[in-house]
Amino acid sequence: MRPRGALVLALLAAGGGCFEYSYLPLAQARVGSDVRIQLSEDGLVHLVTATSGIVPHLSRTLEGTLVEADSRQLIVAVRVWSGGAGAENQIEQRVAIPAADVVAIERRQLDKKKTGGIAAAVGGAIVVIVARHLGGIFGGTTTNTPPNTPAELVVPRN
């Protein structure tokens, strides 16, 4: 694999590997948080019925952004279509979920250990690539005359 390809692969891995989910009591759920909600079996049936197929690929685990929360229900913005990276290429649907249908709610947060490890690995890869291209190491040459060159082909330096 070429060095640039390895760097791109490392950056892609960094984007997805820096987050974790942690349990969040419903009373502590904050509007605007990225959340993952575990639904009960009945909750999934209620959600499928309520959305009438608007939200594709429904399962008992639902990820989105918390828009509203109280003791009776949660309103979550769920991504239903993505045309690529960037918020302008996303379509979201707001879904109301009764609190009784929620088994657990988790908050998405930055994993500092993974982020630091990935940053160190990407930084190390950049150092190796720069050293390889600028320093003549890793198979390069640091001599003035290429090896096995006949003397008549060598141009003297002034």
Secondary structure in CASP SS format (residue, H / E / C, confidence):
PFRMAT SS
TARGET T0000
AUTHOR 0000-0000-0000
METHOD secondary structure of the structure
MODEL  1
M C 1.00
R C 1.00
P H 1.00
R H 1.00
G H 1.00
A H 1.00
L H 1.00
V H 1.00
L H 1.00
A H 1.00
L H 1.00
L H 1.00
A H 1.00
A H 1.00
G H 1.00
G H 1.00
G C 1.00
C C 1.00
F E 1.00
E E 1.00
Y E 1.00
S E 1.00
Y E 1.00
L C 1.00
P C 1.00
L H 1.00
A H 1.00
Q H 1.00
A C 1.00
R C 1.00
V C 1.00
G C 1.00
S C 1.00
D E 1.00
V E 1.00
R E 1.00
I E 1.00
Q E 1.00
L E 1.00
S C 1.00
E H 1.00
D H 1.00
G H 1.00
L H 1.00
V H 1.00
H H 1.00
L H 1.00
V H 1.00
T H 1.00
A H 1.00
T H 1.00
S C 1.00
G C 1.00
I C 1.00
V C 1.00
P C 1.00
H C 1.00
L C 1.00
S C 1.00
R C 1.00
T E 1.00
L E 1.00
E E 1.00
G E 1.00
T E 1.00
L E 1.00
V E 1.00
E E 1.00
A E 1.00
D C 1.00
S C 1.00
R C 1.00
Q E 1.00
L E 1.00
I E 1.00
V E 1.00
A E 1.00
V E 1.00
R E 1.00
V E 1.00
W E 1.00
S E 1.00
G C 1.00
G C 1.00
A C 1.00
G C 1.00
A H 1.00
E H 1.00
N H 1.00
Q E 1.00
I E 1.00
E E 1.00
Q E 1.00
R E 1.00
V E 1.00
A E 1.00
I E 1.00
P E 1.00
A H 1.00
A H 1.00
D H 1.00
V E 1.00
V E 1.00
A E 1.00
I E 1.00
E E 1.00
R E 1.00
R E 1.00
Q E 1.00
L E 1.00
D C 1.00
K H 1.00
K H 1.00
K H 1.00
T H 1.00
G H 1.00
G H 1.00
I H 1.00
A H 1.00
A H 1.00
A H 1.00
V H 1.00
G H 1.00
G H 1.00
A H 1.00
I H 1.00
V H 1.00
V H 1.00
I H 1.00
V H 1.00
A H 1.00
R H 1.00
H H 1.00
L H 1.00
G H 1.00
G C 1.00
I C 1.00
F C 1.00
G C 1.00
G C 1.00
T C 1.00
T C 1.00
T C 1.00
N C 1.00
T C 1.00
P C 1.00
P C 1.00
N C 1.00
T C 1.00
P C 1.00
A H 1.00
E H 1.00
L H 1.00
V C 1.00
V C 1.00
P C 1.00
R C 1.00
N C 1.00
END
